[in-house]
Amino acid sequence: MVDRMAGHHTDTGATSNDVVHGGNLHEAAQRYGIPYVQWLDLSTGINPHGYPVPPVPADVWRRLPDEGDGFAACAARYYGAPDAAHVLPVAGSQAAIRALPSLLPRAQVGIAPLTYSEYAPAFERAGHEVVPLDTSWDSLPDTLTHVVVVNPNNPTAEHLSARKLLHWHAQLIARGGTLLIDEAFADTMPSASLAANTYRDGLIVLRSPGKFFGLAGVRAGFVLGSPALLDALRRMLGAWTVSGPARHAVKAAFEDEVWQQQMRTRLDAESARLVSQLHAHGLATRSTPLFAWTDDARAAALHEALAQRGVWTRLFTASGSVRVGLPASDAEWARFEKSLREAIR
């Protein structure tokens, strides 16, 4: 493999306002001189078998989004939240990540060093002090008032038990603090969600249909928490945060239980195939049904060698680790497996 990392950049969990995300394929195409349409993009962790959205009725395009359409109630049923009053639809969980820190008392916030990279900058912009969170802790340091956990974690796939998280929540709420859990990848393991516990003060859960349903383009997300917090967030974000067509698409996906069950089975099988391929080349991994992650010493060079072959993965420079998503078709699987053999020999 060729290790040509000069000038390469990606997000590391640092606090820069210029946060880089997966899917930056135009940048890769320019850097490597490979036309955009020739790339195999495995960088995002989004389900490549997206939900088949039914046609959008014409009146959905003409009318403003209707808050009385039962959208929040539909989400509450799907996620298992207490009721619609504990669910606020937003324009992707990204909107909530940027807004929520300003609604919490300024304090020390624990965030894992390698996790979704938008959190640390958002809390720092709001005047909080961000410190590293060690997920092996049983008892949290007395100095911590708020904690952010991505569960399962993006990109490391680490999963913390509900018991541990509720134990942490009990410690934080006694200090007047908050536990914020991002469950963007939790749809593949619904029984592990803490959505049903969002009747508890000081517990916020963020959910997104973008990953499991492959609907990242609709820019819809949900904040689950106390009605008082959601009312404050609603006032901050304003009206019509989720478009009518997006509401139509997501409601259809939430109500299609047959598709959900079949897709969970399919993703489990495809994830096992991906992990098997990586293990066959001696790469230790952690995984969710939507992506695999490796911090093998060869990971950064593997990312580079795959990129030279038009296969785009997600590099985390500071840790030298790589996240790999699922190919979408037999042809893509064959291309990935061939590129992997060539890149790692």
Secondary structure per residue as TSV (DSSP state, phi and psi in degrees):
chain	resnum	aa	ss	phi	psi
A	1	M	-	360.0	146.3
A	2	V	-	-93.3	130.1
A	3	D	-	-104.5	87.7
A	4	R	-	-117.4	79.7
A	5	M	-	-98.8	-3.9
A	6	A	T	-57.1	131.6
A	7	G	T	79.9	-3.2
A	8	H	-	-81.1	139.4
A	9	H	-	-141.1	149.0
A	10	T	-	-159.3	171.9
A	11	D	-	-77.7	150.7
A	12	T	-	-126.2	7.3
A	13	G	S	87.6	6.8
A	14	A	-	-74.4	178.3
A	15	T	-	-102.2	19.0
A	16	S	-	-63.9	145.7
A	17	N	S	-72.9	-18.6
A	18	D	S	-95.5	77.0
A	19	V	-	-84.5	130.3
A	20	V	-	-96.7	140.6
A	21	H	-	-123.2	167.9
A	22	G	T	-64.7	163.2
A	23	G	T	87.3	5.2
A	24	N	-	-79.9	61.8
A	25	L	H	-74.3	-32.4
A	26	H	H	-63.2	-38.5
A	27	E	H	-63.0	-43.9
A	28	A	H	-63.0	-41.9
A	29	A	H	-60.5	-41.2
A	30	Q	H	-69.2	-42.3
A	31	R	H	-66.7	-39.8
A	32	Y	H	-100.6	-3.1
A	33	G	T	68.9	27.8
A	34	I	-	-111.9	125.6
A	35	P	-	-53.8	143.5
A	36	Y	G	-51.2	-44.4
A	37	V	G	-70.3	-11.8
A	38	Q	G	-93.4	-0.3
A	39	W	-	-85.9	149.2
A	40	L	E	-105.2	109.2
A	41	D	E	-94.4	107.5
A	42	L	-	-115.4	27.4
A	43	S	-	-93.9	-10.5
A	44	T	S	-103.7	-25.2
A	45	G	-	75.1	14.1
A	46	I	-	-88.7	139.2
A	47	N	-	-55.3	119.5
A	48	P	S	-74.8	-9.2
A	49	H	S	-107.0	69.3
A	50	G	-	-62.1	155.7
A	51	Y	-	-61.2	134.1
A	52	P	-	-77.7	91.0
A	53	V	-	-64.1	130.7
A	54	P	-	-69.2	160.2
A	55	P	-	-54.9	143.7
A	56	V	-	-87.3	121.9
A	57	P	-	-58.0	147.2
A	58	A	H	-59.3	-36.6
A	59	D	H	-69.6	-21.0
A	60	V	H	-65.3	-32.9
A	61	W	H	-74.9	-30.4
A	62	R	H	-84.2	-29.2
A	63	R	S	-97.4	152.6
A	64	L	-	-67.4	151.0
A	65	P	-	-55.3	137.1
A	66	D	-	-105.0	112.7
A	67	E	T	-65.3	-13.2
A	68	G	T	-94.8	17.9
A	69	D	S	-85.9	3.0
A	70	G	S	80.2	13.4
A	71	F	H	-63.0	-46.7
A	72	A	H	-64.7	-39.1
A	73	A	H	-65.0	-39.1
A	74	C	H	-62.0	-42.8
A	75	A	H	-65.6	-39.1
A	76	A	H	-60.9	-41.2
A	77	R	H	-65.3	-45.1
A	78	Y	H	-65.3	-44.4
A	79	Y	H	-83.6	-15.6
A	80	G	T	81.3	25.0
A	81	A	-	-72.9	160.1
A	82	P	S	-54.8	-45.2
A	83	D	-	-172.1	-179.2
A	84	A	G	-64.0	-26.8
A	85	A	G	-66.0	-17.6
A	86	H	G	-99.6	14.9
A	87	V	E	-131.4	128.2
A	88	L	E	-122.0	114.1
A	89	P	E	-68.8	138.9
A	90	V	E	-137.5	168.6
A	91	A	S	-80.4	68.1
A	92	G	S	82.9	146.5
A	93	S	H	-61.6	-18.5
A	94	Q	H	-56.6	-39.6
A	95	A	H	-61.7	-40.4
A	96	A	H	-70.5	-39.3
A	97	I	H	-57.9	-39.1
A	98	R	H	-78.6	-26.9
A	99	A	H	-93.9	-36.5
A	100	L	G	-59.2	-40.7
A	101	P	G	-54.6	-33.0
A	102	S	G	-74.4	-13.0
A	103	L	G	-92.0	-7.0
A	104	L	S	-104.1	146.9
A	105	P	-	-57.0	134.7
A	106	R	S	-62.6	129.3
A	107	A	-	-166.9	-171.7
A	108	Q	E	-84.2	132.5
A	109	V	E	-121.1	128.5
A	110	G	E	-93.9	124.5
A	111	I	E	-137.1	133.4
A	112	A	-	-59.4	143.4
A	113	P	S	-60.8	-34.7
A	114	L	S	-118.9	97.9
A	115	T	S	-157.0	-171.1
A	116	Y	-	-57.5	124.3
A	117	S	T	-81.7	-0.6
A	118	E	T	-80.2	-21.4
A	119	Y	H	-68.6	-50.3
A	120	A	H	-59.1	-47.9
A	121	P	H	-61.4	-37.3
A	122	A	H	-64.0	-43.8
A	123	F	H	-70.9	-36.7
A	124	E	H	-66.5	-39.3
A	125	R	H	-60.8	-31.2
A	126	A	T	-86.1	4.3
A	127	G	T	93.7	8.7
A	128	H	-	-83.5	159.8
A	129	E	E	-99.6	118.5
A	130	V	E	-94.7	128.6
A	131	V	E	-129.3	156.7
A	132	P	E	-66.0	137.2
A	133	L	-	-102.0	128.8
A	134	D	-	-99.2	111.9
A	135	T	T	-72.0	-6.0
A	136	S	T	-83.7	-10.0
A	137	W	-	-62.4	141.9
A	138	D	S	-92.6	-52.9
A	139	S	S	-101.6	135.5
A	140	L	-	-80.6	148.4
A	141	P	-	-57.9	145.7
A	142	D	T	-61.1	-22.5
A	143	T	T	-76.2	-19.1
A	144	L	-	-79.2	130.8
A	145	T	-	-108.2	-37.0
A	146	H	E	-124.8	149.9
A	147	V	E	-136.2	138.7
A	148	V	E	-114.9	128.0
A	149	V	E	-130.5	126.1
A	150	V	E	-94.6	120.0
A	151	N	S	-138.5	109.5
A	152	P	S	-67.8	153.5
A	153	N	-	-73.2	143.7
A	154	N	T	-112.8	108.7
A	155	P	T	-109.4	-5.1
A	156	T	T	-76.9	-10.4
A	157	A	-	67.2	8.8
A	158	E	-	-64.4	138.7
A	159	H	-	-123.2	126.2
A	160	L	-	-98.5	141.0
A	161	S	-	-70.0	153.5
A	162	A	H	-60.1	-37.3
A	163	R	H	-59.2	-45.8
A	164	K	H	-66.1	-43.4
A	165	L	H	-64.4	-40.5
A	166	L	H	-68.4	-31.2
A	167	H	H	-64.4	-43.7
A	168	W	H	-63.9	-41.8
A	169	H	H	-59.3	-41.0
A	170	A	H	-61.7	-38.4
A	171	Q	H	-66.8	-42.9
A	172	L	H	-70.4	-41.5
A	173	I	H	-66.7	-28.5
A	174	A	T	-67.2	-19.2
A	175	R	T	-100.9	4.3
A	176	G	T	77.3	25.1
A	177	G	-	-103.5	-168.2
A	178	T	E	-141.9	140.4
A	179	L	E	-109.5	120.0
A	180	L	E	-109.5	121.3
A	181	I	E	-116.4	123.1
A	182	D	E	-96.9	112.8
A	183	E	-	-109.2	41.8
A	184	A	T	-59.4	-30.0
A	185	F	T	-107.2	17.1
A	186	A	G	-86.9	-6.3
A	187	D	G	-63.2	-24.6
A	188	T	G	-78.8	-9.6
A	189	M	S	-139.3	63.9
A	190	P	G	-59.7	-28.9
A	191	S	G	-68.5	-16.4
A	192	A	G	-89.9	-3.3
A	193	S	-	-71.7	151.1
A	194	L	-	-101.2	15.4
A	195	A	G	-56.2	-38.5
A	196	A	G	-66.8	-16.0
A	197	N	G	-94.4	6.5
A	198	T	T	-77.7	8.7
A	199	Y	T	-74.1	-14.6
A	200	R	S	-78.9	132.2
A	201	D	T	-62.1	147.0
A	202	G	T	77.4	12.2
A	203	L	E	-122.6	121.3
A	204	I	E	-122.9	132.4
A	205	V	E	-121.7	129.9
A	206	L	E	-104.5	134.1
A	207	R	E	-129.2	154.9
A	208	S	-	-145.4	134.1
A	209	P	S	-82.8	-0.6
A	210	G	T	-67.4	-36.5
A	211	K	T	-80.3	-66.7
A	212	F	T	-63.2	-43.8
A	213	F	T	-84.2	-6.0
A	214	G	S	63.7	36.5
A	215	L	-	-117.4	37.3
A	216	A	G	-59.6	-30.7
A	217	G	G	-68.8	-17.6
A	218	V	G	-78.4	-14.7
A	219	R	-	51.3	60.9
A	220	A	-	-125.9	143.5
A	221	G	E	-153.1	178.6
A	222	F	E	-142.4	138.0
A	223	V	E	-108.2	124.7
A	224	L	E	-110.4	126.0
A	225	G	S	-179.1	-164.1
A	226	S	-	-69.7	145.2
A	227	P	H	-55.9	-35.9
A	228	A	H	-64.8	-44.3
A	229	L	H	-64.3	-43.6
A	230	L	H	-65.2	-35.1
A	231	D	H	-63.0	-42.3
A	232	A	H	-64.7	-40.4
A	233	L	H	-68.0	-38.8
A	234	R	H	-60.4	-43.8
A	235	R	H	-63.5	-35.2
A	236	M	H	-71.3	-41.3
A	237	L	H	-83.6	-25.2
A	238	G	-	86.7	-173.6
A	239	A	S	-83.6	161.1
A	240	W	-	57.0	46.1
A	241	T	-	-72.4	-26.1
A	242	V	S	-118.1	125.6
A	243	S	-	-67.7	159.8
A	244	G	H	-58.7	-48.6
A	245	P	H	-60.6	-36.6
A	246	A	H	-65.0	-42.4
A	247	R	H	-61.4	-41.9
A	248	H	H	-60.4	-46.4
A	249	A	H	-65.9	-45.4
A	250	V	H	-70.9	-39.7
A	251	K	H	-59.6	-43.3
A	252	A	H	-60.6	-42.6
A	253	A	H	-65.6	-42.5
A	254	F	H	-64.9	-31.3
A	255	E	H	-87.7	-6.9
A	256	D	-	-95.0	80.4
A	257	E	H	-69.2	-31.8
A	258	V	H	-63.2	-47.6
A	259	W	H	-59.3	-43.0
A	260	Q	H	-59.8	-46.9
A	261	Q	H	-64.5	-43.8
A	262	Q	H	-64.8	-39.0
A	263	M	H	-69.6	-38.7
A	264	R	H	-60.4	-40.9
A	265	T	H	-64.0	-44.7
A	266	R	H	-63.0	-45.0
A	267	L	H	-66.2	-36.8
A	268	D	H	-58.2	-44.3
A	269	A	H	-67.4	-42.3
A	270	E	H	-71.7	-35.0
A	271	S	H	-62.7	-42.2
A	272	A	H	-61.7	-37.6
A	273	R	H	-64.7	-44.4
A	274	L	H	-62.1	-46.7
A	275	V	H	-62.4	-40.9
A	276	S	H	-60.6	-41.9
A	277	Q	H	-62.4	-43.6
A	278	L	H	-68.6	-40.2
A	279	H	H	-64.8	-33.7
A	280	A	H	-61.0	-22.2
A	281	H	T	-104.9	17.3
A	282	G	T	77.4	18.9
A	283	L	-	-94.9	114.8
A	284	A	-	-73.0	140.9
A	285	T	-	-136.3	161.6
A	286	R	E	-119.4	153.8
A	287	S	E	-152.3	157.3
A	288	T	E	-116.3	173.0
A	289	P	T	-64.0	-6.9
A	290	L	T	-111.2	-12.6
A	291	F	E	-163.6	161.8
A	292	A	E	-121.3	151.1
A	293	W	E	-133.7	138.7
A	294	T	E	-136.7	139.3
A	295	D	-	-113.8	26.2
A	296	D	-	-52.8	148.5
A	297	A	T	-59.0	-22.4
A	298	R	T	-92.1	2.3
A	299	A	H	-62.5	-46.0
A	300	A	H	-64.1	-40.7
A	301	A	H	-67.8	-33.4
A	302	L	H	-63.9	-44.8
A	303	H	H	-55.0	-45.7
A	304	E	H	-65.5	-44.7
A	305	A	H	-65.6	-38.0
A	306	L	H	-66.3	-39.9
A	307	A	H	-61.8	-37.2
A	308	Q	H	-65.3	-17.7
A	309	R	T	-102.9	11.4
A	310	G	T	78.1	23.6
A	311	V	E	-114.9	117.3
A	312	W	E	-102.3	118.6
A	313	T	-	-114.5	178.8
A	314	R	E	-106.4	116.5
A	315	L	E	-97.7	134.3
A	316	F	E	-111.4	99.3
A	317	T	T	-61.4	-45.2
A	318	A	T	-60.7	-36.1
A	319	S	T	-97.7	-7.4
A	320	G	T	63.1	30.4
A	321	S	E	-111.8	163.1
A	322	V	E	-136.9	138.8
A	323	R	E	-109.9	136.6
A	324	V	E	-126.2	126.2
A	325	G	E	-89.9	-173.9
A	326	L	-	-92.1	135.0
A	327	P	-	-64.8	157.7
A	328	A	S	-96.4	-18.7
A	329	S	S	-148.6	170.2
A	330	D	H	-59.2	-40.5
A	331	A	H	-63.4	-39.6
A	332	E	H	-69.4	-38.4
A	333	W	H	-60.7	-44.9
A	334	A	H	-62.1	-41.7
A	335	R	H	-65.4	-44.1
A	336	F	H	-62.4	-46.4
A	337	E	H	-63.8	-39.9
A	338	K	H	-64.5	-46.6
A	339	S	H	-63.2	-38.3
A	340	L	H	-64.0	-43.8
A	341	R	H	-60.9	-45.2
A	342	E	H	-67.6	-36.7
A	343	A	H	-74.0	-29.2
A	344	I	H	-106.0	-4.2
A	345	R	-	-75.8	360.0
